[in-house]
Amino acid sequence: MSYIIASACIDEKAADCVDVCPVDCIAEGPDQYFIDTDICIECGACEVACPVGAVYYDTDLPEDEKPYIAKAENFYKSR
């Protein structure tokens, strides 16, 4: 997997992560940003840049934030 954007991004959408992503794998959704795990190179730039701490490496994602994995997958399936 790769990085996941979780609940702290909801309605925040600061976009700092988009600005630093070297492979343009982050897209804006209706209420938050999402990382395309097929494109992400796992550089970690987005995690460091996020001002609200919404970006996690998938293995570091807190249990209560795990639904955001499926939310991101569904977002990219519907595109």
N, C-alpha and C positions, 0 to 999 in steps of 0.2 A: 504494500500500500504506500502511503506517503503522508503528507500533511493533511489535516482536516481543520476546517474552520467551524467553530462551535457557537454556542448560544450567545456569548458576549458580543458577537457581531450583529445580532438581530437588531434591526433598525438603527444601528450605529453607522456601519458602512463607511469607515474612515478612509478606506482605499489606499492606505500607506503600503499595504501588501502588494497591491497591483503595481504600484510604481517601482518596486524593487525586484519584482519577479523577472529573472533573465530569460525565461522561456514563454512568457505570457500564458500561463496555465490557469489564471484566476479570472473568473467571470462573475459579473454582477447578476444576482438573482432578484426576485421580487422583494425579499426582506433581508438578504445577507449576500455575502460573496461566497463562492465555491471554488475549490481547487480541483482541477481535472487530474486525477491520479494517473491517467495514461500519458500525460505530458510532463508532469512534475518530475524534476530531476533531484528532488530531496536536498536542495542546497541549504535550506533553513533560513533564507533571507526574509521570507514572509513572517516567520515566527518572531524573529528579532524586531522587525519593523512594526508589528501590530501594536498600536497604542492601548488596546483594551485587553490584550492577552487572550484573544480568541483562537489563536492558531496553535495546534498541538500536533506532534508526531503521533501517528496512529497508535503506537504502543504506549504512549503517555496519556492518552485521552482518558479522563475520568469516567467512571462507569455511567454516571448520569448524563454524560455528553455523547455516549455511543450512538444514540439515534441519529446523530448528525452525519454518520458515515452513510447510512441508507438515504438520508435526505440529499446528500451530495450525489450519490449514485443515481437517484431518481431525477435530479435536476439535469444531469448530463444525458440520461436516457431520453428525456423529453425534448432535447434540443435538436 
